[in-house]
């Protein structure tokens, strides 16, 4: 094999980490402001670290149990190895580190952004976006380095010499553990962080803004520190772990399908497997280039336009480079599962993935941005009360699923027509190639939000808060578009993982018949899971928020002088409430994603499990879009009142009755957009990965009845050369027929070179090939 290209990929991951370190050092060197600002930032940083430590203690227990089960799995499955447990552990650690990197820099960049806002909007954008870039490059760099580095180790460890060998299948199966570890930690981090941030946010809003009538992020509000901590542990650390898992799962799914493609190339047949890794590595380079374009000139410049310029430039760079990459790496023609396509078809599928990702972001921006028709409709309905605001937000969220679903469906259909199921996977890989830029834009939002909170609590001049509010409003939209992007990638990735699962668990049939009652039942159960998952997440936020509300009310009631700035609230008690509640409540939703595929797969078999995965994928994608977009629209409708809105010729501002109605809508939308909604994409991918890992345990082979003495072509029995295993006589019926079950187990039992004919003998328990 030409090994130069495979060693280039981890080098690109290291490049991303080096640039991340440089940008992190630059942010750290910026002025952190006056002592009070630094004190408040210190509270936020300490609270975030306390949460992560508590979360890691619980997750370490889970990791030990998971590693034990995976070690057992590695010993019992021929195409696996106990090393899968180590792979899982590395994926889990990398996922946790990815979230920690983002959270650490965010707690430094927030106060520095607030101080920079004293100077200009341009400088505030530079500091906040650079902080976001640290997050984006850290996640992408760790993902590319970890996945490609382990792949290099495993192909050497298992002595892989050809793509279609047992050793290659073992290497990919063990590598799947890395993705399982990443997604498992991502789900708990996203759910736990989401419960934390929204419990604090809801408690702060209901008592502070609605009951006490004080501004958001007012230093007198005991829950305001917990609220700002939540932005970091949920929107930063949670999102970092989330997209780390998505990034890894997308590349892995494409690699799993790539090993099915038999080609003659300059890479010993490895090009379909290497392509997604190389594409991801180059995406880091183009994301770094894209950050150069994120800048504004003055106070009137559009922050959203600057971010879009950086995003679109990185996409264009990736599209152009992928043309030359595909032409260089892939042969002229390829085929998978009976579908033949060309290398240019693969390129078009990558372009289609980039287009789908861009359109998903644009549609999400339309439904959640200030000044657009959907948000304006919620603003108008706020004038007639709280109930109509809720109705308006729900309507916008449901409507927002239509266009993205059509775009996704067109993307799936088009990419499959171009290059079969490999086309769908490589389209997802193309979409995720610019993850570093996407996450940089996403992480910028909570940094700006925290900066506004610190500015408010520190009593900085009005123009400072106006600048941070400008950034924050754009950040709400970019956060929503980031979640739309994550959902789109999850849909394509889950379909690719689904195809990989079917190829391993059902090698004889490779299709699932939904006409069968058990499969249809599995489909319905799968469609139900996102609903109960969302219910648990939202209920958890509600319970934690109730405890937060009671604590804030107690402090206002029992600590005299808080409202007069004469007494300091007990911030640490609110932080403790959110921490304890989130750690406790995240366990059950996370367990659903991990345990349900195991129960269904081992009890009912791979076909019913396939129906379950189909149901959870479709339902989860729609629920994710609906909740994230509804919550984003409610949030920006509320923020519109802070600038002043006109309804039926009358101007309304903060504190008015329509504004209070919008606060209610925003409170309802908080767990939608930051807890259950964004967790949907991890849920559907994690269930698919769990299914992929257990696929070798639940393989379904056909049982064939043959007349005694017949010569049956191996092709008709779906036995592809070469075959390792043995053929077992399971039932001997009447002398005229024997039932044979094909079970591929220990290669030492039976090894056949290029089988052509199966000869059935009634008197023996073996077949001659």
C-alpha positions in Angstrom: 0.0 0.0 0.0 1.0 3.6 -0.6 1.4 4.5 3.1 2.2 8.2 2.6 -1.4 9.3 2.5 -2.5 7.4 5.6 0.2 9.1 7.7 -0.8 12.5 6.3 -4.2 12.3 8.0 -3.0 12.3 11.7 -0.6 15.1 10.7 -3.5 17.2 9.6 -5.2 16.5 13.0 -2.0 17.6 14.8 -1.9 20.8 12.6 -5.4 21.6 13.8 -4.4 21.1 17.4 -1.3 23.3 17.0 -3.3 26.2 15.5 -5.8 25.7 18.3 -3.0 26.1 20.9 -1.8 29.3 19.2 -5.3 30.8 19.2 -5.9 29.7 22.8 -2.7 31.5 23.8 -3.8 34.6 22.0 -7.2 34.7 23.8 -5.5 34.1 27.1 -3.2 37.1 26.5 -6.1 39.5 26.0 -7.1 41.9 28.8 -9.6 40.3 31.3 -11.0 43.6 32.6 -11.4 44.9 36.1 -11.4 42.9 39.3 -15.1 42.5 39.6 -15.4 41.1 36.1 -12.6 38.6 36.8 -14.3 37.6 40.1 -17.6 36.8 38.3 -15.7 35.0 35.5 -14.0 33.0 38.3 -17.3 31.9 39.7 -18.4 30.7 36.3 -15.2 28.8 35.6 -15.3 27.2 39.0 -18.9 26.1 38.6 -18.2 24.6 35.2 -15.2 22.6 36.4 -17.2 21.4 39.4 -19.9 20.1 37.1 -17.5 18.3 34.8 -15.8 16.6 37.7 -19.1 15.4 39.1 -20.1 14.2 35.6 -16.8 12.4 35.0 -17.1 10.5 38.3 -20.4 9.0 37.1 -19.2 8.4 33.6 -16.1 6.6 34.8 -18.3 4.0 36.4 -20.2 3.6 33.2 -16.9 3.3 31.3 -15.7 0.5 33.5 -18.9 -1.5 33.0 -18.8 -0.9 29.2 -15.2 -1.9 28.9 -15.9 -5.1 30.7 -18.7 -6.0 28.4 -16.7 -5.1 25.3 -13.8 -7.2 26.5 -16.1 -10.2 26.8 -17.5 -9.4 23.3 -14.0 -9.3 21.9 -13.2 -12.8 23.2 -16.5 -14.3 21.9 -16.7 -12.9 18.4 -14.3 -14.2 15.7 -14.1 -10.8 13.9 -13.5 -8.8 17.0 -10.8 -8.5 19.7 -10.6 -7.5 23.4 -8.8 -4.4 22.1 -12.2 -2.9 21.3 -12.5 -2.1 25.0 -9.3 0.0 24.8 -10.6 1.7 21.6 -13.9 2.5 23.5 -11.9 4.0 26.4 -9.8 6.2 24.1 -12.9 7.4 22.3 -14.6 8.3 25.6 -11.5 10.1 26.9 -11.1 12.1 23.6 -14.8 13.0 23.7 -14.5 14.3 27.3 -11.3 16.2 26.5 -12.9 17.8 23.4 -15.7 19.2 25.6 -13.2 20.2 28.3 -11.1 22.2 25.8 -14.1 24.1 24.6 -15.4 24.8 28.1 -12.0 25.9 29.4 -11.4 28.5 26.6 -15.0 29.7 26.8 -14.6 30.6 30.5 -11.6 32.6 29.6 -13.0 34.2 26.4 -16.2 35.4 28.0 -14.7 38.0 30.3 -12.2 39.0 27.7 -15.0 39.5 25.1 -16.9 41.7 27.6 -13.8 43.8 28.1 -13.1 44.0 24.3 -16.7 45.2 23.9 -15.6 48.4 25.6 -13.4 49.1 22.6 -15.5 48.1 19.6 -17.9 45.5 18.2 -15.1 44.3 15.8 -12.7 43.6 18.7 -15.4 41.8 20.7 -16.3 39.6 17.7 -12.6 38.8 17.2 -12.1 37.6 20.8 -15.4 35.6 21.0 -14.9 34.0 17.6 -11.3 33.1 18.3 -12.5 31.4 21.5 -15.0 29.5 19.4 -12.3 28.6 16.9 -10.3 27.0 19.7 -13.3 24.8 20.4 -13.8 23.9 16.7 -10.2 23.1 15.9 -9.8 21.1 19.2 -12.8 18.9 18.4 -11.8 18.3 14.7 -8.2 17.8 15.5 -8.8 15.3 18.2 -11.3 13.4 16.1 -9.1 13.1 13.0 -6.0 12.3 15.1 -7.7 9.7 17.2 -9.6 7.9 14.4 -6.7 7.9 11.9 -4.1 7.1 14.5 -6.0 4.1 15.8 -6.7 2.9 12.3 -2.9 2.9 11.6 -2.3 1.0 14.8 -5.0 -1.6 14.1 -4.1 -2.4 10.5 -0.5 -3.1 11.8 -1.7 -4.9 14.9 -4.0 -7.3 13.0 -1.6 -7.6 10.0 -4.0 -6.3 7.5 -2.9 -6.8 3.9 -6.1 -6.6 1.9 -9.4 -4.8 2.2 -11.6 -7.9 1.9 -9.8 -9.9 4.5 -10.9 -11.2 7.9 -8.1 -9.1 9.4 -9.6 -5.9 7.9 -13.0 -6.7 9.2 -11.5 -7.2 12.6 -9.7 -3.8 12.5 -12.9 -2.0 11.5 -14.9 -3.7 14.2 -12.4 -2.8 16.9 -12.3 0.8 15.5 -16.1 1.0 16.0 -15.4 1.0 19.7 -13.8 4.4 19.4 -17.0 5.8 17.9 -19.1 4.1 20.6 -17.0 5.6 23.3 -17.3 9.1 21.7 -21.0 8.9 21.3 -21.7 7.5 24.7 -19.9 10.3 26.5 -21.5 12.8 24.1 -25.0 11.8 25.0 -24.5 12.0 28.7 -22.6 15.3 28.3 -25.3 16.8 26.1 -28.2 15.6 28.3 -26.5 16.4 31.6 -25.3 19.8 30.4 -28.7 20.6 28.9 -30.5 19.9 32.1 -28.0 21.9 34.0 -28.2 25.0 31.8 -32.0 25.1 31.4 -32.8 24.4 35.1 -30.7 27.5 35.9 -32.0 29.5 33.0 -35.7 28.8 33.7 -35.2 29.5 37.4 -33.4 32.8 36.8 -36.0 33.9 34.3 -39.2 33.0 36.2 -38.1 34.6 39.5 -35.7 37.2 38.3 -37.3 38.7 35.2 -40.9 37.8 35.7 -41.5 38.0 39.5 -38.8 40.4 40.7 -38.7 42.5 37.5 -34.9 42.7 37.4 -32.9 42.5 34.2 -31.5 39.3 32.8 -28.1 38.4 34.3 -28.6 40.9 37.2 -26.0 40.4 39.9 -28.8 40.3 42.5 -30.3 37.1 41.0 -28.9 34.1 42.9 -29.3 31.8 39.8 -27.4 34.1 37.4 -24.0 32.4 38.0 -25.5 29.0 37.5 -27.2 30.2 34.3 -23.9 31.4 32.9 -22.2 28.2 34.0 -24.9 26.3 32.2 -24.0 28.1 28.9 -20.5 26.5 29.2 -21.3 23.0 30.3 -24.3 22.7 28.0 -23.8 24.8 24.9 -20.0 24.5 24.8 -18.8 21.3 26.5 -22.0 19.4 25.5 -21.9 20.6 22.0 -18.2 19.9 21.7 -18.7 16.3 22.7 -21.7 16.1 20.5 -20.0 17.1 17.3 -16.9 15.1 18.2 -19.1 12.0 18.2 -20.9 13.0 15.0 -17.6 13.7 13.3 -16.2 10.3 14.2 -19.4 8.3 13.5 -19.7 9.9 10.0 -16.1 9.0 9.0 -16.4 5.5 10.5 -19.7 4.7 8.7 -18.1 5.6 5.4 -15.1 3.4 6.2 -17.3 0.5 7.1 -19.1 0.7 3.8 -15.8 1.4 2.0 -14.4 -2.0 2.9 -17.2 -3.6 0.9 -15.9 -1.9 -2.3 -13.4 -4.0 -4.3 -11.1 -1.8 -6.4 -7.7 -1.7 -8.1 -6.0 1.5 -7.2 -2.7 2.9 -6.0 -3.5 2.2 -2.4 -3.9 -1.6 -2.5 -7.7 -1.3 -2.7 -7.8 1.0 0.4 -8.9 4.2 -1.3 -12.7 4.0 -0.5 -11.7 3.6 3.2 -9.0 6.3 3.2 -11.1 8.9 1.3 -13.3 10.0 4.2 -10.4 10.4 6.6 -8.4 12.4 4.1 -11.4 14.6 3.4 -11.9 15.2 7.1 -8.2 16.1 7.5 -8.3 18.6 4.6 -11.5 20.1 6.0 -9.5 21.2 9.1 -7.1 23.1 6.8 -10.0 24.8 4.9 -11.7 25.7 8.2 -8.5 27.4 9.4 -8.5 29.4 6.1 -12.2 30.2 6.5 -11.6 31.9 9.9 -9.6 34.6 8.1 -12.8 35.9 6.5 -14.7 36.4 9.8 -14.2 40.1 10.4 -16.2 43.3 10.4 -15.2 46.9 9.8 -17.4 49.0 12.1 -20.4 49.1 14.5 -22.8 48.9 11.6 -21.3 45.8 10.0 -23.3 42.6 10.0 -21.9 40.0 12.4 -24.0 37.3 10.8 -22.7 38.2 7.3 -19.1 37.9 8.6 -19.7 34.5 10.1 -21.5 33.4 6.9 -18.5 34.5 4.8 -16.2 32.3 6.9 -18.5 29.4 6.7 -19.2 29.6 2.9 -15.5 30.1 2.1 -14.5 26.9 3.9 -17.3 25.0 2.1 -16.1 26.3 -1.3 -12.5 25.4 -0.5 -13.6 21.9 0.5 -15.7 21.4 -2.7 -12.9 22.4 -5.0 -10.3 20.3 -3.2 -12.6 17.2 -3.2 -12.6 17.2 -7.0 -8.9 16.7 -7.2 -8.8 14.4 -4.2 -11.4 12.0 -5.6 -9.8 12.0 -9.1 -6.4 11.2 -7.6 -7.5 8.5 -5.0 -10.3 6.6 -6.6 -10.3 4.4 -9.7 -12.6 5.3 -12.7 -15.3 2.8 -11.7 -16.4 1.3 -8.4 -19.3 -0.9 -7.2 -21.1 -1.7 -3.9 -24.0 -4.1 -3.4 -24.6 -4.5 -7.1 -24.5 -0.7 -7.9 -21.8 0.5 -10.2 -20.7 4.1 -10.2 -17.8 6.4 -11.2 -15.3 8.4 -9.2 -17.0 11.6 -10.4 -20.3 10.3 -9.0 -18.5 10.1 -5.6 -17.4 13.8 -6.1 -21.0 14.8 -6.9 -22.2 13.1 -3.8 -19.7 15.0 -1.7 -20.9 18.3 -3.3 -24.5 17.2 -2.6 -23.6 16.7 1.0 -22.1 20.2 1.2 -25.2 21.7 -0.4 -27.6 19.8 1.9 -25.6 21.1 5.0 -25.6 24.7 3.6 -29.4 24.6 2.9 -30.1 23.1 6.3 -28.2 26.0 7.9 -30.0 28.6 5.7 -33.5 27.2 6.4 -32.8 27.0 10.2 -31.5 30.6 10.1 -34.7 31.7 8.4 -36.9 30.1 11.0 -35.0 31.3 14.1 -33.4 34.7 13.1 -34.7 38.1 14.2 -36.6 40.1 11.6 -37.7 37.0 9.7 -41.4 36.1 9.2 -41.5 33.1 11.6 -40.1 35.0 14.6 -42.2 38.1 13.7 -45.3 35.9 13.8 -44.5 34.9 17.4 -43.9 38.5 18.3 -47.3 39.5 17.0 -49.0 36.6 18.8 -47.4 37.7 22.1 -49.5 40.8 22.1 -52.6 38.7 22.9 -51.1 36.8 25.8 -49.0 33.9 26.9 -51.2 31.2 25.4 -51.1 32.6 21.9 -47.3 33.0 22.1 -47.0 29.3 22.9 -49.3 28.4 20.0 -47.2 30.5 17.7 -44.0 29.0 18.7 -45.3 25.4 18.4 -46.6 26.2 15.0 -43.3 27.7 13.8 -41.4 24.6 15.1 -43.7 22.2 13.3 -43.7 24.2 10.1 -39.9 24.3 10.2 -39.6 20.5 9.7 -41.1 20.6 6.2 -38.3 22.2 4.1 -35.4 20.5 5.9 -37.1 17.1 5.5 -37.6 17.6 1.8 -33.9 18.7 1.5 -32.8 15.7 3.5 -34.9 13.3 1.4 -33.6 14.8 -1.8 -30.1 14.5 -0.5 -30.5 10.9 0.4 -32.2 10.0 -2.9 -29.7 11.9 -5.0 -26.6 10.6 -3.2 -27.9 7.1 -3.4 -28.6 7.4 -7.1 -25.1 8.7 -7.6 -23.0 6.1 -5.7 -25.3 3.8 -3.9 -25.2 3.6 -0.1 -21.5 4.6 -0.2 -22.7 7.9 -1.8 -25.0 8.6 1.1 -22.1 8.0 3.5 -19.6 10.1 1.6 -22.2 12.9 1.3 -22.4 13.0 5.1 -18.6 13.0 5.3 -18.5 15.9 2.9 -21.1 17.8 5.0 -19.0 17.1 8.2 -15.7 18.0 6.6 -16.0 21.6 7.7 -17.0 20.7 11.3 -14.2 22.8 12.7 -15.7 26.0 11.1 -19.3 25.0 12.0 -18.4 24.4 15.6 -16.3 27.6 15.8 -19.4 29.6 14.8 -21.6 27.6 17.2 -19.3 28.0 20.2 -19.0 31.8 19.5 -22.7 32.1 20.7 -22.4 31.0 24.3 -19.2 33.0 24.7 -21.0 36.1 23.6 -23.9 35.2 25.9 -21.6 34.9 28.9 -19.9 38.2 27.9 -23.3 39.9 28.1 -24.0 38.4 31.5 -20.6 39.6 32.9 -21.2 43.0 31.4 -24.6 43.2 33.0 -23.4 41.9 36.4 -20.4 44.2 36.4 -22.4 47.3 35.6 -20.5 48.1 32.4 -21.7 51.1 30.3 -24.8 50.7 28.1 -22.9 50.6 24.8 -20.9 47.6 26.0 -24.1 45.6 26.7 -25.5 46.7 23.3 -22.5 45.3 21.6 -22.6 42.0 23.5 -26.4 41.8 22.9 -25.7 42.2 19.2 -23.3 39.3 19.3 -25.7 37.3 21.5 -28.6 37.7 19.1 -26.5 36.4 16.3 -25.2 33.6 18.6 -28.8 32.4 19.2 -29.2 32.0 15.4 -25.8 30.4 14.9 -26.6 28.0 17.8 -29.8 27.0 16.0 -28.1 26.6 12.7 -25.4 24.5 14.3 -28.1 22.2 15.7 -29.8 22.0 12.3 -26.4 21.1 10.7 -25.9 18.4 13.4 -29.4 16.9 12.8 -28.8 16.8 9.0 -25.5 15.1 9.4 -27.0 12.6 12.0 -29.7 11.6 9.5 -27.2 10.8 6.7 -24.7 9.2 9.1 -27.4 7.1 10.7 -28.6 5.8 7.3 -25.0 4.8 6.5 -24.6 3.1 9.9 -27.9 1.4 9.4 -26.7 0.0 6.0 -23.4 -1.1 7.6 -25.4 -2.9 10.4 -27.6 -4.7 7.9 -24.5 -5.7 5.9 -22.9 -7.3 9.0 -26.0 -8.7 10.8 -27.9 -9.9 7.7 -25.2 -10.9 5.2 -27.4 -13.3 3.3 -30.4 -11.0 2.8 -29.2 -7.4 3.3 -32.7 -6.1 3.4 -35.4 -5.7 6.0 -39.0 -6.5 5.2 -41.3 -4.0 7.0 -44.3 -6.0 5.9 -43.5 -8.6 8.6 -45.4 -7.9 11.8 -42.4 -8.1 14.2 -40.4 -5.6 12.0 -43.4 -3.2 11.8 -43.8 -3.5 15.6 -40.1 -2.6 16.0 -40.6 0.4 13.7 -43.4 1.7 15.9 -41.4 1.2 19.1 -38.4 3.0 17.5 -40.6 5.9 16.5 -41.8 6.2 20.1 -38.3 6.3 21.7 -37.5 10.0 20.8 -40.8 11.0 22.5 -40.1 9.2 25.8 -36.5 10.4 25.6 -37.7 14.0 25.2 -40.3 13.6 27.9 -37.6 12.5 30.4 -35.3 15.3 29.5 -38.0 18.0 29.7 -39.4 16.6 32.9 -35.9 16.6 34.4 -35.5 20.3 33.5 -38.9 21.0 35.1 -38.0 19.3 38.3 -34.6 20.9 38.6 -36.1 24.3 37.7 -38.7 24.0 40.4 -35.9 23.4 42.9 -34.1 26.4 41.5 -37.2 28.7 41.7 -37.7 27.7 45.3 -34.1 28.4 46.2 -34.1 31.8 44.5 -37.4 32.8 46.2 -35.9 31.7 49.5 -32.9 33.9 49.1 -34.9 36.9 48.1 -37.1 36.3 51.1 -34.6 35.4 53.8 -31.5 37.4 52.9 -32.3 41.1 53.5 -30.5 43.6 51.3 -30.1 41.6 48.1 -32.4 43.9 46.1 -30.6 47.0 47.4 -27.1 45.6 46.5 -26.3 45.4 50.2 -26.1 41.6 50.5 -24.4 39.1 48.2 -26.6 36.2 47.0 -25.5 32.6 47.7 -24.6 31.7 44.2 -23.0 28.4 45.1 -26.3 26.9 46.3 -27.9 27.4 42.9 -24.9 26.0 41.2 -25.1 22.9 43.5 -28.8 22.4 42.7 -28.2 22.4 38.9 -25.1 20.1 39.3 -26.9 17.5 41.5 -30.1 17.5 39.4 -28.3 17.2 36.0 -26.0 14.3 37.2 -29.0 12.5 38.7 -31.4 13.0 35.8 -29.1 12.3 32.9 -28.8 8.6 33.7 -32.2 7.3 32.6 -32.3 9.0 29.2 -28.8 7.8 28.5 -29.6 4.3 29.5 -32.4 4.1 27.0 -30.1 4.7 24.0 -27.7 2.0 25.2 -29.9 -0.7 26.6 -32.9 -0.8 24.1 -30.8 -1.9 21.1 -29.3 -4.7 23.2 -32.7 -6.0 24.4 -34.3 -5.9 21.0 -31.3 -7.2 19.1 -30.6 -10.2 21.4 -34.3 -11.0 22.0 -35.9 -10.5 18.5 -32.9 -10.6 16.2 -31.3 -8.2 13.6 -34.4 -7.7 11.4 -36.6 -6.3 14.2 -33.7 -4.3 15.5 -33.3 -2.8 12.0 -37.0 -1.8 12.1 -36.4 -0.2 15.5 -33.4 1.8 14.1 -35.5 3.0 11.1 -38.3 4.2 13.4 -36.0 6.0 15.8 -34.0 7.7 13.0 -37.0 9.2 11.2 -38.8 10.2 14.4 -35.7 11.5 16.1 -34.7 13.7 13.1 -38.2 15.3 13.0 -38.3 15.8 16.8 -34.8 17.3 16.8 -35.7 19.9 14.1 -39.0 20.7 15.6 -37.8 21.3 19.1 -34.5 23.1 18.3 -36.2 25.5 15.8 -39.2 26.2 18.0 -36.9 27.0 21.0 -34.6 29.2 18.9 -37.5 31.2 17.5 -39.1 31.7 20.9 -35.7 32.9 22.2 -35.2 35.5 19.5 -38.8 36.6 19.7 -38.1 37.5 23.4 -34.9 39.2 22.5 -36.6 41.3 19.9 -38.6 43.0 22.6 -35.4 44.1 24.3 -34.7 46.3 21.3 -38.3 47.3 20.8 -40.9 46.0 18.4 -43.9 47.4 16.8 -47.2 45.5 16.9 -50.3 47.0 15.3 -48.7 50.5 15.3 -47.7 50.4 18.9 -44.2 50.1 20.2 -43.5 47.5 23.0 -40.3 47.1 25.0 -38.9 45.0 27.9 -41.3 44.8 30.8 -44.4 45.2 28.7 -47.2 42.5 28.8 -46.2 41.1 25.3 -42.6 40.9 26.5 -43.7 38.9 29.6 -45.6 36.6 27.3 -42.5 36.1 25.2 -40.5 35.3 28.3 -43.0 32.5 29.0 -42.5 31.2 25.5 -38.7 31.4 25.8 -38.9 29.5 29.1 -40.9 26.7 27.4 -38.5 26.7 24.5 -35.4 26.5 26.7 -35.4 22.7 27.3 -36.6 22.2 23.7 -33.6 23.9 22.1 -30.9 23.1 24.6 -31.7 19.8 26.2 -34.0 17.3 24.3 -33.8 18.8 20.8 -30.0 18.7 20.3 -29.8 15.3 22.0 -31.8 13.7 19.3 -28.9 13.5 16.8 -26.8 11.7 19.4 -29.6 9.4 20.3 -30.1 8.1 16.8 -26.4 7.7 16.1 -25.6 6.1 19.4 -28.4 3.5 18.9 -27.0 2.7 15.4 -23.5 2.4 16.7 -24.5 0.1 19.6 -26.4 -2.0 17.0 -23.3 -2.1 14.8 -21.1 -3.3 17.7 -23.5 -6.1 18.6 -24.1 -7.1 15.0 -21.5 -10.0 15.0 -23.4 -11.5 18.0 -26.8 -11.5 16.3 -25.9 -12.5 12.8 -28.8 -14.1 10.9 -27.9 -16.7 8.3 -30.3 -18.5 6.0 -31.3 -22.2 6.5 -31.5 -23.9 3.2 -33.4 -27.2 2.4 -31.6 -29.2 -0.4 -32.4 -32.6 -1.9 -29.9 -35.4 -0.9 -27.1 -35.7 -3.5 -27.8 -32.4 -5.2 -25.2 -30.1 -6.5 -26.1 -26.5 -5.6 -24.2 -23.5 -7.1 -22.7 -21.5 -4.2 -23.9 -18.3 -5.7 -27.5 -19.3 -5.2 -26.7 -19.9 -1.5 -25.2 -16.4 -1.3 -21.7 -17.8 -0.4 -19.1 -15.4 -1.7 -15.5 -16.5 -2.0 -13.5 -16.9 0.0 -15.5 -18.5 2.8 -14.1 -19.3 6.2 -16.3 -21.4 8.5 -18.2 -24.7 8.5 -21.6 -25.9 7.3 -23.5 -27.6 10.0 -26.2 -30.3 9.6 -28.9 -29.0 11.9 -31.8 -31.3 11.0 -32.0 -34.5 9.1 -35.5 -35.0 7.9 -36.8 -37.7 5.4 -34.2 -39.4 3.2 -35.1 -37.1 0.4 -34.0 -33.8 2.0 -31.6 -32.3 4.5 -31.7 -28.9 6.1 -28.4 -27.0 6.3 -27.6 -23.9 8.3 -24.6 -21.9 7.1 -22.7 -20.6 10.1 -19.3 -19.0 9.6 -17.3 -19.6 12.8 -13.8 -20.9 13.4 -11.7 -20.7 10.3 -9.8 -23.8 11.5 -13.0 -25.9 11.3 -13.4 -25.4 7.6 -11.6 -23.3 5.0 -12.7 -23.2 1.4 -11.0 -21.4 -1.5 -13.3 -20.0 -4.1 -16.4 -22.2 -3.6 -18.4 -23.0 -6.6 -20.7 -25.9 -5.7 -22.1 -27.4 -2.5 -22.6 -31.2 -2.6 -25.1 -32.4 0.0 -24.6 -35.9 1.5 -27.3 -37.4 3.7 -25.0 -39.6 5.8 -22.5 -36.9 6.9 -22.7 -33.7 8.9 -20.6 -31.7 6.4 -20.8 -30.4 2.9 -18.1 -30.7 0.2 -17.2 -27.6 -1.7 
